[in-house]
């Protein structure tokens, strides 16, 4: 994470929630995924952003095509 992003979170200038939708397709076109944000996950402090990022790194090794 860039320092400017962390600084803005710490100053209360940013509040980010998962309210959008995302579609993803694997490079070979075999796998499709869709997700709709429900707004419950909110990044409003540096530690919240760090925890969200750490969670991704924890599960990433278990993801296989």
QUIURSUL-V735078 format. One record per residue. N is the residue number from 1. RES is the residue in one small letter. OMEGA is omega in degrees with one decimal (999 if undefined). NEAR is the number of other ideal C-beta (glycine too) atoms within 10 Angstrom. Layout:
n;res;omega;near
N;RES;OMEGA;NEAR
N;RES;OMEGA;NEAR
//
This chain:
n;res;omega;near
1;x;179.1;10
2;x;-178.3;7
3;x;-178.9;7
4;x;178.1;8
5;x;-180.0;14
6;x;178.9;15
7;x;-180.0;12
8;x;175.2;13
9;x;-178.0;21
10;x;-179.0;12
11;x;-179.4;8
12;x;-179.5;9
13;x;-179.7;8
14;x;171.1;15
15;x;-171.6;11
16;x;179.2;14
17;x;-179.5;13
18;x;-177.4;16
19;x;-177.7;12
20;x;176.7;9
21;x;179.3;9
22;x;173.2;10
23;x;179.8;8
24;x;178.1;9
25;x;178.6;11
26;x;-177.2;10
27;x;-179.2;7
28;x;176.8;7
29;x;-177.0;7
30;x;-173.6;8
31;x;178.7;10
32;x;177.2;9
33;x;176.8;9
34;x;177.6;9
35;x;175.4;11
36;x;178.1;9
37;x;179.9;12
38;x;178.5;9
39;x;-177.3;9
40;x;178.0;8
41;x;-177.0;12
42;x;172.8;13
43;x;-177.5;19
44;x;179.1;13
45;x;179.7;15
46;x;-178.8;15
47;x;177.4;11
48;x;177.7;15
49;x;178.8;17
50;x;179.4;14
51;x;178.5;11
52;x;178.9;14
53;x;-179.8;12
54;x;178.7;9
55;x;179.1;10
56;x;-180.0;9
57;x;179.2;8
58;x;-176.4;9
59;x;-174.9;8
60;x;-179.0;8
61;x;-179.6;7
62;x;-178.4;6
63;x;179.6;7
64;x;177.0;4
65;x;999;7
//
